[in-house]
């Protein structure tokens, strides 16, 4: 019964992730969602900044702390190991939903090229960025990344196999194509408002800090010299430029 409950829990967490991912696209792009990054009445500027920074900080703390191996070792003494990844995904979704619900719009435009050729190009890039994110998850193992492999293996009473370190697809050109996709999507805005700029700046800073000072340290500890060689040979975010090594 416990294995079945864990499986249902993991499926529910994945369904919530899919809904949250789709809403994220609409939220950042001001597309088809009831509450987007620029929608709603604008409150006092300073208070709005503080609220938005708090929301982004909650996401950053959740996303970073729960991903660390030391936290996972403690956490899996409380919850089933097979549910660890699903729980991480679910709490990430909760942090994102808080952003969607309580984000304070600052709609004053920094630039607006929405009715120009350049605006069309940015709209296409926005879509490409999200596509890069999605494709990259399948390149490494989408079902492991979002906890489905773990809950299925647990249901069948076996251990889930972990994907090994391989350079495939976009990972041959950048070490973190998922983050590259997010960076493209967050900055490719035909209309860039003050609030959107704040969102893009803070998330970009977080991506650089978290990847370079947290995630890659964990990867070096896990993989060793093979990953150090990968760092030397492949840039972190921008293919071909060497930027972000």
C-alpha positions as CSV (number, residue, x, y, z in Angstrom):
1,X,0.0,0.0,0.0
2,X,2.9,2.4,0.9
3,X,4.4,1.8,-2.5
4,X,1.1,2.6,-4.3
5,X,0.6,5.7,-2.3
6,X,4.2,6.9,-3.2
7,X,3.5,6.2,-6.8
8,X,0.2,8.2,-6.8
9,X,2.0,11.0,-4.9
10,X,4.7,11.1,-7.5
11,X,2.2,11.2,-10.4
12,X,0.3,14.0,-8.7
13,X,3.6,15.9,-8.2
14,X,4.4,15.5,-11.9
15,X,1.0,16.7,-13.0
16,X,1.4,19.8,-10.8
17,X,4.8,20.3,-12.4
18,X,3.3,20.2,-15.9
19,X,0.6,22.7,-15.0
20,X,3.2,25.0,-13.3
21,X,5.6,24.8,-16.2
22,X,2.9,25.8,-18.7
23,X,1.7,28.6,-16.4
24,X,5.3,29.8,-16.1
25,X,5.4,30.4,-19.8
26,X,2.3,32.4,-19.7
27,X,3.4,34.3,-16.6
28,X,6.7,35.4,-18.0
29,X,5.3,36.1,-21.5
30,X,2.1,37.7,-20.4
31,X,0.2,35.1,-22.4
32,X,-3.3,33.6,-21.7
33,X,-3.0,33.4,-17.9
34,X,-5.1,35.4,-15.4
35,X,-2.1,36.7,-13.5
36,X,1.1,37.4,-15.4
37,X,4.2,39.3,-14.6
38,X,2.8,42.6,-15.7
39,X,-0.9,42.1,-14.9
40,X,-2.8,43.7,-12.1
41,X,-2.9,47.0,-10.2
42,X,0.5,48.5,-9.4
43,X,1.2,49.2,-5.7
44,X,3.8,51.4,-4.0
45,X,7.2,50.9,-5.8
46,X,9.4,50.2,-2.8
47,X,6.9,47.7,-1.2
48,X,6.5,46.0,-4.5
49,X,10.3,45.6,-4.9
50,X,10.5,44.1,-1.4
51,X,7.7,41.7,-1.9
52,X,9.1,40.5,-5.3
53,X,12.6,40.1,-3.9
54,X,11.2,38.1,-1.0
55,X,9.3,35.8,-3.3
56,X,12.3,35.2,-5.5
57,X,14.5,34.6,-2.4
58,X,12.0,31.9,-1.1
59,X,12.3,30.1,-4.5
60,X,16.1,30.4,-4.5
61,X,16.5,29.1,-1.0
62,X,14.1,26.2,-1.5
63,X,15.6,25.3,-4.9
64,X,19.2,25.4,-3.6
65,X,18.9,23.9,-0.1
66,X,16.8,20.9,-1.0
67,X,19.1,20.0,-4.0
68,X,22.1,19.6,-1.8
69,X,23.3,16.0,-1.1
70,X,23.6,16.7,2.7
71,X,20.0,17.8,2.9
72,X,18.8,14.8,0.9
73,X,20.6,12.4,3.3
74,X,18.7,14.0,6.2
75,X,15.4,14.4,4.3
76,X,15.3,10.7,3.1
77,X,15.3,9.6,6.8
78,X,11.9,11.4,7.1
79,X,10.3,10.6,3.7
80,X,10.7,7.5,1.4
81,X,13.8,7.8,-0.7
82,X,11.7,7.1,-3.8
83,X,9.6,10.2,-3.1
84,X,12.5,12.5,-2.5
85,X,12.7,13.9,-6.1
86,X,8.9,14.2,-6.4
87,X,8.8,16.1,-3.1
88,X,11.6,18.4,-4.4
89,X,9.6,19.0,-7.6
90,X,6.4,19.6,-5.6
91,X,8.0,22.2,-3.3
92,X,9.6,23.9,-6.2
93,X,6.1,24.2,-7.8
94,X,4.7,25.6,-4.5
95,X,7.5,28.3,-4.5
96,X,6.7,29.2,-8.1
97,X,2.9,29.3,-7.4
98,X,3.7,31.8,-4.6
99,X,5.4,34.0,-7.2
100,X,2.5,33.7,-9.6
101,X,0.0,34.6,-6.9
102,X,1.7,37.4,-5.0
103,X,4.0,39.0,-7.6
104,X,3.6,42.8,-7.6
105,X,3.5,44.2,-11.2
106,X,5.8,47.1,-12.1
107,X,4.5,47.6,-15.6
108,X,6.5,50.8,-16.6
109,X,8.2,49.8,-19.8
110,X,12.0,49.8,-20.2
111,X,11.6,49.0,-23.8
112,X,8.6,48.1,-26.0
113,X,9.3,46.7,-29.5
114,X,6.2,44.5,-29.6
115,X,5.0,45.9,-33.0
116,X,8.3,45.7,-34.8
117,X,10.4,43.0,-36.6
118,X,12.7,43.0,-33.6
119,X,9.7,42.2,-31.4
120,X,8.8,39.3,-33.6
121,X,12.4,38.0,-33.3
122,X,12.2,38.3,-29.5
123,X,8.9,36.4,-29.4
124,X,10.4,33.6,-31.5
125,X,13.5,33.5,-29.1
126,X,11.1,33.4,-26.2
127,X,9.5,30.2,-27.5
128,X,12.9,28.7,-28.4
129,X,14.2,29.3,-24.9
130,X,11.3,27.3,-23.4
131,X,11.8,24.6,-26.1
132,X,15.5,24.3,-25.1
133,X,14.5,23.8,-21.5
134,X,12.1,21.0,-22.3
135,X,14.3,19.3,-24.9
136,X,17.2,19.4,-22.5
137,X,15.2,17.6,-19.8
138,X,14.6,14.7,-22.1
139,X,18.2,14.6,-23.3
140,X,19.5,13.8,-19.8
141,X,16.5,11.7,-18.6
142,X,13.2,13.6,-18.1
143,X,11.6,10.8,-16.1
144,X,14.5,10.6,-13.6
145,X,14.7,14.4,-13.3
146,X,11.1,14.7,-12.3
147,X,10.9,11.6,-10.1
148,X,8.9,9.3,-12.2
149,X,11.6,6.7,-12.7
150,X,12.1,6.5,-8.9
151,X,8.5,6.0,-8.0
152,X,7.9,3.4,-10.8
153,X,11.0,1.4,-9.7
154,X,9.8,1.6,-6.1
155,X,6.4,0.3,-7.2
156,X,8.1,-2.6,-8.8
157,X,10.2,-3.2,-5.7
158,X,13.6,-2.4,-7.4
159,X,16.1,0.3,-7.3
160,X,16.0,3.0,-10.0
161,X,19.0,3.1,-12.2
162,X,20.8,6.5,-12.2
163,X,21.8,8.1,-15.5
164,X,25.5,8.3,-16.0
165,X,27.6,11.3,-17.1
166,X,27.4,11.6,-20.9
167,X,27.8,14.4,-23.3
168,X,24.8,14.2,-25.6
169,X,22.6,16.7,-27.5
170,X,22.9,20.3,-26.3
171,X,25.2,19.1,-23.5
172,X,27.9,18.8,-26.1
173,X,27.8,22.6,-26.6
174,X,27.0,23.9,-23.1
175,X,27.1,22.3,-19.7
176,X,23.8,23.7,-18.5
177,X,21.4,24.0,-21.5
178,X,18.3,24.0,-19.2
179,X,19.7,27.2,-17.7
180,X,20.6,28.6,-21.1
181,X,17.0,28.0,-22.1
182,X,15.7,29.9,-19.1
183,X,18.0,32.8,-19.7
184,X,16.8,33.1,-23.3
185,X,13.2,32.9,-22.2
186,X,13.5,35.4,-19.4
187,X,15.4,38.1,-21.5
188,X,13.6,37.7,-24.9
189,X,10.8,40.1,-24.1
190,X,9.3,42.3,-26.8
191,X,8.0,44.5,-23.9
192,X,10.4,44.7,-21.0
193,X,8.8,46.2,-17.9
194,X,10.5,47.3,-14.7
195,X,9.1,44.2,-13.0
196,X,10.1,41.8,-15.7
197,X,13.6,43.4,-15.7
198,X,13.8,42.8,-11.9
199,X,12.7,39.2,-12.4
200,X,15.3,38.6,-15.2
201,X,18.1,40.2,-13.3
202,X,17.5,38.3,-10.1
203,X,17.0,35.0,-11.7
204,X,20.1,35.4,-13.9
205,X,22.2,36.2,-10.9
206,X,20.8,33.2,-9.1
207,X,21.5,30.9,-12.0
208,X,25.1,32.0,-12.2
209,X,25.7,31.8,-8.4
210,X,23.8,28.5,-7.9
211,X,25.4,26.7,-10.9
212,X,28.9,27.8,-10.4
213,X,29.1,27.7,-6.6
214,X,26.7,24.9,-5.7
215,X,25.6,22.6,-8.4
216,X,29.0,22.2,-10.1
217,X,30.8,21.6,-6.8
218,X,28.3,18.7,-6.2
219,X,29.0,17.4,-9.7
220,X,32.7,17.5,-9.2
221,X,32.4,15.7,-5.9
222,X,30.2,13.0,-7.6
223,X,31.9,12.7,-11.0
224,X,35.5,13.9,-10.4
225,X,38.1,14.5,-13.1
226,X,35.7,13.7,-15.9
227,X,33.6,16.7,-14.9
228,X,36.7,18.9,-14.4
229,X,37.7,18.1,-18.0
230,X,34.1,18.8,-19.2
231,X,34.4,22.3,-17.5
232,X,37.6,23.0,-19.3
233,X,36.3,21.9,-22.7
234,X,32.6,23.1,-22.7
235,X,31.3,26.5,-21.7
236,X,28.6,26.8,-19.0
237,X,25.9,28.7,-20.8
238,X,26.9,30.2,-24.2
239,X,28.0,27.8,-26.9
240,X,31.2,28.6,-28.8
241,X,32.1,31.8,-26.9
242,X,33.8,30.4,-23.8
243,X,31.7,32.7,-21.7
244,X,30.8,31.2,-18.3
245,X,33.5,28.5,-18.0
